[in-house]
């Protein structure tokens, strides 16, 4: 893959005769699919945070839809849950970038339909989705303010997409101490140390005894952290 850069620019919503749909909104283009979760009512006079939720290998995005279905109303925010083209994300499973291209198109569509706050966009991912969230989020610091990851296995930085003037997104990571796929001492600790060496501020959470499955506290605590960030 040549670049992780998302070539998108924030837009204000276009005038429409009918308001944009709310609730659970299907977003599709060719094989690309995503679900946008919104509050029941969108106030055109305010801006809404946009958080993209990335599943792990094997997809299972329907589990995330169920887990996040109450969050738009509770957080007064938009949640985008895309589905990878392959069983996992293109950075891992493909030489081209079908997922990134679909995300570019989807963000542009959302910007033109909903009042998104450009300063309050984040990524939250699980396992492969956490690795993807870190790699895409930190490679696009002009778009994402924060990245939250449960059990991120690796990080790829597209340094050509990052300038010295770009702000560094905040990072929250959680790992289980008994993760059988990503051993804590070999993956979690080196990931935190690498990010800190690169100058990122890392909030690091440890799930004592946790295995390769997110703790019940990860989602609410990660979102509390995101929405409490100044």
C-alpha positions in Angstrom: 0.0 0.0 0.0 1.5 3.3 -1.1 -0.1 5.6 1.5 -2.4 5.6 4.5 -3.4 9.2 3.8 -7.1 10.0 3.6 -7.6 12.7 1.0 -10.6 14.4 2.5 -11.6 17.9 3.5 -14.2 18.9 6.0 -17.4 20.3 4.5 -20.5 22.0 5.9 -23.8 20.1 5.2 -25.4 20.8 1.8 -28.9 22.3 1.7 -31.5 19.6 1.3 -35.3 19.6 0.9 -35.6 16.7 3.4 -33.5 16.3 6.5 -30.9 13.5 6.4 -32.0 10.2 7.9 -31.3 9.5 11.6 -31.0 6.3 13.7 -29.3 3.5 12.0 -28.4 4.7 8.5 -27.0 2.2 5.9 -24.1 3.5 3.8 -23.1 1.6 0.7 -21.0 2.0 -2.3 -20.3 -1.1 -4.5 -19.1 -3.8 -2.0 -18.3 -1.2 0.6 -20.7 -1.2 3.6 -21.0 0.7 6.8 -23.7 1.7 9.3 -23.9 5.2 10.7 -25.5 5.5 14.1 -27.0 9.0 14.9 -29.0 10.6 17.6 -32.8 10.5 16.9 -32.7 14.2 16.2 -30.0 16.2 14.6 -29.8 19.9 15.5 -28.5 21.7 12.4 -27.2 24.6 14.6 -24.6 22.5 16.4 -21.7 20.2 15.5 -21.5 16.5 16.4 -18.4 14.4 17.2 -17.8 11.6 14.8 -16.3 8.3 16.1 -15.4 5.5 13.7 -15.5 2.0 15.3 -13.3 -0.7 13.6 -13.9 -4.4 14.1 -11.3 -7.1 14.5 -10.4 -10.0 12.1 -13.4 -12.0 11.0 -15.5 -8.8 10.9 -18.4 -9.4 13.4 -19.3 -5.7 13.0 -22.9 -6.7 13.9 -21.7 -7.2 17.5 -20.3 -3.6 17.5 -23.6 -2.3 16.1 -25.4 -3.9 19.1 -22.8 -2.7 21.6 -22.9 0.9 20.3 -26.6 1.3 19.4 -27.3 3.4 22.6 -24.2 5.6 22.4 -25.4 8.2 19.9 -28.2 9.3 22.2 -26.2 8.9 25.3 -23.1 10.8 23.9 -24.9 13.1 21.4 -22.5 12.0 18.8 -22.3 10.1 15.5 -20.8 6.6 15.3 -19.6 5.1 12.0 -19.2 1.3 11.9 -17.7 0.2 8.6 -17.2 -3.4 7.4 -13.8 -4.4 5.9 -13.8 -5.6 2.3 -11.7 -8.7 3.2 -12.0 -10.7 6.5 -9.7 -8.0 8.0 -8.6 -4.5 7.0 -6.7 -3.7 3.7 -3.5 -2.7 5.5 -3.3 -6.4 6.6 -5.1 -8.3 3.8 -4.5 -6.4 0.5 -2.0 -4.6 -1.6 -4.5 -2.0 -2.7 -6.7 0.1 -0.4 -10.4 -0.7 -0.8 -11.2 0.1 2.9 -9.4 3.5 2.9 -11.0 4.4 -0.4 -14.4 3.6 1.0 -13.7 5.5 4.2 -12.7 8.6 2.1 -16.0 8.4 0.2 -18.0 7.8 3.3 -16.5 10.7 5.3 -17.2 13.0 2.4 -20.8 11.8 2.3 -21.3 12.2 6.0 -19.8 15.7 6.0 -22.2 16.8 3.2 -25.2 15.3 5.1 -24.5 15.9 8.8 -23.0 18.7 10.9 -19.7 17.1 12.0 -17.3 18.7 14.4 -13.9 18.6 12.6 -12.1 19.0 15.9 -13.8 16.0 17.5 -13.2 13.0 15.3 -11.8 9.8 16.7 -11.1 6.1 15.9 -11.8 3.2 18.2 -10.7 -0.3 17.2 -10.5 -3.9 18.5 -7.5 -6.2 17.8 -6.8 -5.9 14.1 -9.1 -2.9 14.1 -7.0 -1.4 16.9 -3.9 -1.8 14.8 -5.7 -0.2 11.9 -7.0 2.6 14.0 -3.6 3.4 15.3 -2.0 3.3 11.9 -4.7 5.3 10.1 -5.4 7.7 12.9 -1.8 8.6 13.6 -1.0 8.9 9.9 -3.9 11.4 9.5 -3.4 13.8 12.4 -5.2 16.6 10.6 -8.4 14.5 10.8 -8.4 12.5 14.0 -8.0 14.0 17.4 -7.7 10.7 19.3 -7.3 7.0 18.8 -8.6 4.3 21.2 -7.5 0.7 20.8 -8.1 -2.6 22.5 -5.2 -5.1 21.9 -3.4 -3.3 19.1 -0.8 -5.7 17.6 1.2 -3.4 15.5 1.6 0.2 14.2 2.4 1.4 10.7 3.1 5.1 10.4 2.9 6.8 7.0 5.5 9.4 7.8 5.1 11.1 4.4 1.5 12.1 5.5 2.6 13.7 8.7 4.2 17.2 9.0 6.0 18.8 11.9 3.1 21.2 12.3 0.5 18.5 12.8 -0.8 18.0 16.3 -0.3 14.5 17.7 -3.5 12.6 18.4 -4.0 11.4 22.0 -3.9 7.6 22.4 -5.7 5.3 24.8 -4.7 1.6 24.8 -6.0 -1.4 26.7 -4.5 -4.9 26.9 -5.2 -8.0 28.9 -2.4 -9.4 30.9 -3.2 -13.0 29.8 -3.8 -12.2 26.1 -3.0 -15.5 24.4 -2.5 -13.9 20.9 -0.7 -10.7 21.9 1.4 -11.5 24.9 1.4 -8.6 27.3 5.2 -8.3 27.7 6.0 -8.8 24.0 3.2 -6.6 22.5 1.6 -4.3 25.0 4.6 -2.9 26.8 6.7 -2.3 23.6 3.7 -0.6 21.9 3.4 1.9 24.8 7.1 2.5 24.8 7.3 3.0 21.0 4.4 5.5 21.0 5.9 7.4 23.9 9.3 7.6 22.2 7.5 9.0 19.1 6.1 11.8 21.3 2.5 10.6 21.7 0.6 11.0 25.0 -0.6 7.5 25.9 -3.3 6.5 28.4 -2.5 2.9 29.1 -5.1 0.6 30.7 -4.3 -2.9 32.0 -7.0 -5.6 32.2 -5.6 -7.8 34.9 -6.2 -11.5 34.0 -7.8 -10.4 30.7 -7.4 -12.6 27.6 -8.0 -11.8 23.9 -11.5 -10.4 24.5 -12.3 -6.8 25.5 -13.2 -6.1 29.1 -16.7 -4.9 29.8 -15.2 -1.6 30.9 -13.2 -0.8 27.8 -16.0 0.8 25.7 -17.6 3.1 28.3 -14.2 4.1 29.8 -12.7 4.7 26.4 -15.6 6.9 25.4 -15.6 8.7 28.7 -11.9 9.5 28.1 -12.6 10.7 24.6 -15.5 13.0 25.6 -13.6 14.4 28.6 -10.6 15.4 26.5 -10.4 19.2 26.1 
